[in-house]
Amino acid sequence: MLGWVVTFLVIALIAGILGFGGIAGASIEIAKIIFFIAVVLFLVSAVVGLARGRNRI
C-alpha cells in the first residue's frame, strides 16, 4: 500500500515539474489519503495483535 503512495508522489513531482498543477494536486491528495489509510490499518493491526497476545511455545 505504501508503494502506491510513493507512486502517486512521483507522479505528482513529475507533473509539478512539467507544469501540470491540477494533476499534481490530485496526485498529492490521493497519496495523502492512501497514506492515512495505511497508518490507520497499521494501528488497528497493532492493537488487535496486542489484544490477542502471543502463544509462546
C-alpha positions in Angstrom: 0.0 0.0 0.0 2.9 2.3 0.7 4.1 1.5 -2.8 1.0 3.3 -4.1 1.8 6.3 -2.0 5.3 6.5 -3.5 3.9 6.1 -7.0 1.4 8.9 -6.6 4.1 11.2 -5.1 6.4 10.5 -8.0 3.6 11.3 -10.4 2.9 14.5 -8.5 6.5 15.6 -8.6 6.9 14.9 -12.3 3.5 16.6 -13.1 4.6 19.6 -10.9 7.9 19.9 -12.7 6.2 19.8 -16.1 3.6 22.4 -15.1 0.5 20.2 -14.7 -0.7 21.7 -11.5 -4.1 20.0 -11.5 -2.7 16.5 -11.9 0.0 17.2 -9.3 -2.6 18.4 -6.8 -4.8 15.5 -7.4 -1.9 13.0 -7.1 -0.8 14.6 -3.8 -4.3 14.3 -2.4 -4.6 10.6 -3.4 -1.2 9.9 -1.9 -2.2 11.6 1.4 -5.5 9.6 1.6 -3.8 6.3 0.9 -1.0 7.1 3.4 -3.5 7.8 6.2 -5.5 4.7 5.4 -2.2 2.7 5.6 -1.4 4.3 9.0 -4.9 3.5 10.3 -4.7 -0.1 9.1 -1.3 -0.5 10.8 -2.6 0.9 14.1 -5.7 -1.4 14.0 -3.4 -4.4 13.2 -1.1 -3.5 16.1 -3.9 -3.1 18.6 -5.5 -6.4 17.5 -2.1 -8.1 17.7 -1.6 -6.8 21.3 -5.2 -7.7 22.3 -4.8 -11.3 21.1 -1.5 -11.9 22.8 1.1 -14.3 21.7 1.3 -18.0 22.4 4.8 -18.9 23.5 5.8 -22.5 23.0 
